[in-house]
Amino acid sequence: MLSALTLAFSTAGDAADGLLFGADIASFQKWALIYLGASSLAFVVVWVVGYLRSR
């Protein structure tokens, strides 16, 4: 029972069998990086627009 609830993995291969919808770990990592990059870009754009509007 305890092993089914484990959320810590020692390698990326350990997590590969537990991914949702049968996706592979490389696809998950690629889309996570795309999401983080897009959200970081949006964060910077909001700050730049706010700075320019306050001037």
N, C-alpha and C positions, 0 to 999 in steps of 0.2 A: 504493500500500500504506500509506504513512504517513498519508494523509488519511482512510483508513478507521478508523484507530486514534485519531483525534483526540478528546479528551474535553473540550476547551475550546470554548465557543461565545461569539460576540460578542453575539448577541441571543437572546431566547427563541424566535424564529422559526427560528433555525438548529437548535435542538434538537428542534423539533416533528416533523421527519421521522424522527428516530432513536428515538422512544419505543417501548417495548414494547407489544405487543398492539394497536397502532393507536390508543392513547389520545391525547387532545389535551393540550396543555400546561396549559390552564386547569384541567382535571380533576386533573392531577398536582399542580399547585400547591395546589389546594383540599385534597386529601387529605393532602399533606405538612404543611400548616398545622394540619389537624385532628389529625394524629398528634403533631406537636410540642406542641400545646396540651394534649392528653390526657396525654402523657408528663410534661410540666411540672407539670400538676395532680397526677398520681400522685406525683411527686417531693416536692412540697410536703406532700401528705397523709402520706407516710411520715415526713417530718421532724416534722410536728406530732404525729402519734401517738407517735413516739419521745420527743418532748419531754414530752408529757402523761404517758406511762408512767413516765418517770424522776423525776417529781415526787412 
